[in-house]
Amino acid sequence: MAALPPWPYPKRAAHRGAGKLAPENTLAALRLGHAHGYRMAEFDVKLSADGVAFLLHDATLDRTTDGTGRADALTWRELSLLDAGSWHSASYPGETLPTLAAVARYCRANGIAVNIEIKPTPGRERETGAAVALDAATLWKGIDVPPLLSSFSATALEAALEVVPSLPRAWLTETLPADWRARCNALGCIALDVDHKLLEEKTVVAAHAAGLRVAAWTVNDPARVAELTAWGVDTIITDAVDEIDASVPRLS
């Protein structure tokens, strides 16, 4: 059995900052997740037209801002003027898109560990993987718990590995092919980050035996959280920050 790599991350992580309780991938969401006791946040990062790393899930601006079209078609100055809160509720009009740098300042100041999902706009996978890894290494330099980088894009993770091999990586997947161990190893990943619906206890055991940690998303049912915890899942990512207790001791 392979030795498990260090895993300094909390057992619970808030999905996109605070799940669905605040505008996703904003500082407002991070603040709300923190207020609910979460000390780890997962969020999505891509690049602006002029190469600034900022938080947004979609390839386009339409769903979560008052902008339209490709997210990487605008410069950061243009993106910074968008309203990223009104779509959610009347409580958040004028909430802005944050840069990765702003998020780093907030998270470091408040003791929040981070899972940075590298979410490239299609066609910019390698560029985004390299840029986000370099930024993360700089912004979190000297911190005890480094950012965990994850992505569905093997190309982005390969680029992150090439430029900052010291940062931990997780292979993010919504399928579980037979060669999942080999894929994680090829990308130098320390963790499998998988849709919880695909997980069985034997999968967690097999991952740990292969020297891989396991993260599961997006788990919003307390009974399922309890089951995954009993199986030894290392970190559970949830939207339900108001229902899932964040204060689970980290045993390893």
TORDRENZA-986830 format. One line per field, with one value per residue (C-alpha): residue number from 1; residue in one letter; z negated, x negated, y negated. Coordinates in nm, 2 decimals, decimal comma. Example, Ala and Ser with C-alpha at 12.3 -4.5 7.8 and 13.67 -1.06 7.14 Angstrom:
<pts>
num	[1; 2]
residuo	[A; S]
z	[-0,78; -0,71]
x	[-1,23; -1,37]
y	[0,45; 0,11]
</pts>
This chain:
<pts>
num	[1; 2; 3; 4; 5; 6; 7; 8; 9; 10; 11; 12; 13; 14; 15; 16; 17; 18; 19; 20; 21; 22; 23; 24; 25; 26; 27; 28; 29; 30; 31; 32; 33; 34; 35; 36; 37; 38; 39; 40; 41; 42; 43; 44; 45; 46; 47; 48; 49; 50; 51; 52; 53; 54; 55; 56; 57; 58; 59; 60; 61; 62; 63; 64; 65; 66; 67; 68; 69; 70; 71; 72; 73; 74; 75; 76; 77; 78; 79; 80; 81; 82; 83; 84; 85; 86; 87; 88; 89; 90; 91; 92; 93; 94; 95; 96; 97; 98; 99; 100; 101; 102; 103; 104; 105; 106; 107; 108; 109; 110; 111; 112; 113; 114; 115; 116; 117; 118; 119; 120; 121; 122; 123; 124; 125; 126; 127; 128; 129; 130; 131; 132; 133; 134; 135; 136; 137; 138; 139; 140; 141; 142; 143; 144; 145; 146; 147; 148; 149; 150; 151; 152; 153; 154; 155; 156; 157; 158; 159; 160; 161; 162; 163; 164; 165; 166; 167; 168; 169; 170; 171; 172; 173; 174; 175; 176; 177; 178; 179; 180; 181; 182; 183; 184; 185; 186; 187; 188; 189; 190; 191; 192; 193; 194; 195; 196; 197; 198; 199; 200; 201; 202; 203; 204; 205; 206; 207; 208; 209; 210; 211; 212; 213; 214; 215; 216; 217; 218; 219; 220; 221; 222; 223; 224; 225; 226; 227; 228; 229; 230; 231; 232; 233; 234; 235; 236; 237; 238; 239; 240; 241; 242; 243; 244; 245; 246; 247; 248; 249; 250; 251; 252]
residuo	[M; A; A; L; P; P; W; P; Y; P; K; R; A; A; H; R; G; A; G; K; L; A; P; E; N; T; L; A; A; L; R; L; G; H; A; H; G; Y; R; M; A; E; F; D; V; K; L; S; A; D; G; V; A; F; L; L; H; D; A; T; L; D; R; T; T; D; G; T; G; R; A; D; A; L; T; W; R; E; L; S; L; L; D; A; G; S; W; H; S; A; S; Y; P; G; E; T; L; P; T; L; A; A; V; A; R; Y; C; R; A; N; G; I; A; V; N; I; E; I; K; P; T; P; G; R; E; R; E; T; G; A; A; V; A; L; D; A; A; T; L; W; K; G; I; D; V; P; P; L; L; S; S; F; S; A; T; A; L; E; A; A; L; E; V; V; P; S; L; P; R; A; W; L; T; E; T; L; P; A; D; W; R; A; R; C; N; A; L; G; C; I; A; L; D; V; D; H; K; L; L; E; E; K; T; V; V; A; A; H; A; A; G; L; R; V; A; A; W; T; V; N; D; P; A; R; V; A; E; L; T; A; W; G; V; D; T; I; I; T; D; A; V; D; E; I; D; A; S; V; P; R; L; S]
z	[0,00; 0,10; -0,17; -0,17; -0,10; -0,36; -0,36; -0,57; -0,44; -0,64; -0,61; -0,46; -0,19; -0,08; 0,29; 0,48; 0,16; -0,01; 0,21; 0,33; 0,04; 0,19; 0,55; 0,63; 0,67; 0,50; 0,19; 0,05; 0,08; -0,08; -0,38; -0,42; -0,41; -0,67; -0,88; -0,88; -1,01; -0,69; -0,68; -0,33; -0,01; 0,35; 0,63; 1,01; 1,17; 1,54; 1,73; 1,86; 2,21; 2,06; 1,85; 1,51; 1,30; 1,17; 1,03; 1,26; 1,33; 1,68; 2,01; 2,07; 1,85; 1,90; 1,61; 1,32; 1,43; 1,62; 1,90; 2,21; 2,42; 2,36; 2,02; 2,17; 2,43; 2,18; 2,01; 1,63; 1,62; 1,82; 1,61; 1,28; 1,37; 1,41; 1,15; 1,03; 0,75; 0,88; 1,06; 0,73; 0,51; 0,39; 0,11; 0,34; 0,61; 0,73; 0,60; 0,82; 0,97; 0,76; 0,88; 0,75; 0,57; 0,38; 0,28; 0,17; -0,06; -0,22; -0,26; -0,40; -0,65; -0,77; -0,78; -0,49; -0,29; 0,08; 0,36; 0,68; 0,97; 1,29; 1,52; 1,86; 2,12; 2,41; 2,61; 2,33; 2,12; 2,12; 2,07; 1,79; 1,61; 1,61; 1,52; 1,23; 1,09; 1,10; 0,95; 0,67; 0,59; 0,56; 0,37; 0,12; 0,08; -0,26; -0,38; -0,58; -0,39; -0,01; 0,24; 0,39; 0,76; 0,94; 1,30; 1,54; 1,80; 1,81; 2,03; 1,76; 1,49; 1,70; 1,74; 1,37; 1,30; 1,55; 1,40; 1,03; 0,95; 0,58; 0,56; 0,49; 0,76; 0,78; 1,09; 1,11; 1,28; 1,34; 1,47; 1,32; 1,60; 1,53; 1,56; 1,30; 1,09; 1,40; 1,49; 1,15; 1,15; 1,50; 1,38; 1,06; 0,85; 0,49; 0,49; 0,69; 0,69; 0,80; 0,83; 0,50; 0,69; 0,84; 0,51; 0,34; 0,02; 0,23; 0,45; 0,15; 0,02; 0,36; 0,39; 0,05; 0,13; 0,44; 0,23; 0,33; 0,12; 0,21; 0,24; 0,32; 0,47; 0,45; 0,14; -0,01; -0,19; -0,55; -0,54; -0,24; -0,41; -0,71; -0,48; -0,29; -0,61; -0,74; -0,43; -0,48; -0,22; -0,30; -0,20; -0,12; 0,09; 0,03; 0,12; -0,21; -0,43; -0,65; -0,70; -0,69; -1,00; -0,90; -1,24; -1,17; -1,32; -1,07; -1,17; -0,92]
x	[0,00; -0,14; -0,18; 0,08; -0,04; 0,00; 0,36; 0,37; 0,72; 1,04; 1,29; 1,55; 1,53; 1,78; 1,87; 1,81; 1,77; 2,10; 2,30; 2,61; 2,67; 2,48; 2,37; 2,12; 1,75; 1,77; 1,61; 1,97; 1,99; 1,66; 1,76; 2,09; 1,91; 1,67; 1,96; 2,10; 1,78; 1,62; 1,24; 1,20; 1,35; 1,37; 1,40; 1,34; 1,07; 1,02; 0,84; 0,95; 0,86; 0,55; 0,45; 0,58; 0,70; 1,05; 1,34; 1,62; 1,76; 1,91; 1,73; 1,98; 2,09; 2,46; 2,58; 2,41; 2,34; 2,51; 2,26; 2,29; 2,07; 1,73; 1,58; 1,23; 1,33; 1,32; 1,02; 1,01; 1,11; 1,42; 1,50; 1,46; 1,75; 2,00; 2,27; 2,22; 2,48; 2,82; 2,89; 2,89; 3,11; 3,21; 2,95; 2,65; 2,69; 2,35; 2,14; 1,84; 1,63; 1,31; 0,96; 0,77; 0,54; 0,83; 0,95; 0,60; 0,58; 0,92; 0,85; 0,50; 0,63; 0,91; 0,74; 0,93; 0,78; 0,86; 0,93; 0,87; 1,05; 0,88; 1,17; 1,03; 1,24; 1,23; 0,91; 0,71; 0,64; 0,26; 0,23; 0,48; 0,33; -0,01; 0,10; 0,32; 0,05; -0,21; 0,03; 0,13; -0,23; -0,30; 0,02; 0,00; -0,38; -0,50; -0,16; -0,14; 0,15; 0,09; 0,37; 0,50; 0,53; 0,79; 0,93; 1,14; 0,88; 0,58; 0,41; 0,45; 0,32; 0,02; -0,07; -0,03; -0,26; -0,52; -0,54; -0,49; -0,54; -0,54; -0,17; 0,06; 0,31; 0,63; 0,78; 1,14; 1,38; 1,74; 1,68; 1,47; 1,29; 1,10; 0,77; 0,84; 0,53; 0,31; 0,46; 0,40; 0,04; -0,03; 0,08; -0,12; 0,20; 0,22; 0,60; 0,90; 1,18; 1,49; 1,87; 1,99; 2,26; 1,98; 1,82; 1,84; 1,65; 1,43; 1,33; 1,21; 1,02; 0,86; 0,76; 0,60; 0,42; 0,29; 0,16; 0,43; 0,66; 1,03; 1,25; 1,62; 1,86; 2,12; 2,27; 2,58; 2,76; 2,64; 2,70; 2,47; 2,21; 2,22; 2,18; 1,89; 1,72; 1,75; 1,58; 1,29; 1,34; 1,08; 1,28; 1,65; 1,75; 2,10; 2,35; 2,54; 2,31; 2,62; 2,70; 2,37; 2,16; 1,81; 1,65; 1,54; 1,19; 0,92; 0,77; 0,49]
y	[0,00; -0,34; -0,60; -0,87; -1,22; -1,49; -1,64; -1,95; -2,05; -2,06; -1,78; -2,02; -2,28; -2,54; -2,51; -2,83; -3,01; -2,95; -2,72; -2,88; -3,11; -3,41; -3,49; -3,22; -3,29; -3,63; -3,78; -3,79; -3,42; -3,36; -3,58; -3,39; -3,05; -3,18; -3,30; -2,95; -2,81; -2,69; -2,71; -2,58; -2,72; -2,59; -2,83; -2,86; -3,07; -3,18; -3,45; -3,79; -3,91; -4,07; -3,77; -3,86; -3,56; -3,61; -3,41; -3,28; -2,94; -2,97; -3,03; -3,31; -3,60; -3,58; -3,36; -3,52; -3,88; -4,16; -4,11; -3,89; -3,67; -3,51; -3,58; -3,61; -3,87; -4,15; -4,31; -4,30; -4,67; -4,59; -4,28; -4,47; -4,70; -4,42; -4,34; -3,99; -3,99; -4,11; -3,79; -3,60; -3,81; -4,16; -4,13; -4,15; -4,42; -4,55; -4,27; -4,25; -3,97; -3,93; -3,88; -3,58; -3,83; -3,98; -3,63; -3,54; -3,84; -3,76; -3,39; -3,43; -3,70; -3,47; -3,13; -2,98; -2,70; -2,70; -2,46; -2,65; -2,49; -2,60; -2,66; -2,77; -2,93; -2,68; -2,72; -2,87; -2,55; -2,55; -2,93; -2,93; -2,63; -2,79; -3,14; -3,03; -2,80; -3,08; -3,33; -3,09; -3,01; -3,39; -3,49; -3,20; -3,21; -3,10; -2,98; -2,65; -2,51; -2,56; -2,60; -2,28; -2,31; -2,10; -2,09; -1,88; -1,99; -1,75; -2,01; -2,28; -2,04; -1,95; -2,31; -2,37; -2,07; -2,21; -2,56; -2,50; -2,13; -2,20; -2,29; -2,00; -1,90; -1,70; -1,54; -1,66; -1,42; -1,36; -1,00; -0,72; -0,54; -0,22; -0,40; -0,67; -0,58; -0,61; -0,95; -1,09; -0,96; -1,10; -1,45; -1,42; -1,45; -1,37; -1,34; -1,22; -1,49; -1,31; -1,34; -1,18; -0,99; -0,77; -0,68; -0,35; -0,26; -0,03; -0,32; -0,52; -0,22; -0,17; -0,54; -0,54; -0,21; -0,38; -0,68; -0,92; -1,13; -1,16; -1,47; -1,45; -1,70; -1,84; -1,67; -1,84; -1,56; -1,52; -1,14; -1,11; -1,33; -1,09; -0,79; -0,94; -1,05; -0,69; -0,57; -0,79; -1,06; -1,33; -1,64; -1,68; -1,99; -2,11; -2,38; -2,33; -2,54; -2,62; -2,25; -2,06; -2,11; -2,23; -2,15; -1,79; -1,71; -1,65; -1,31; -1,28]
</pts>
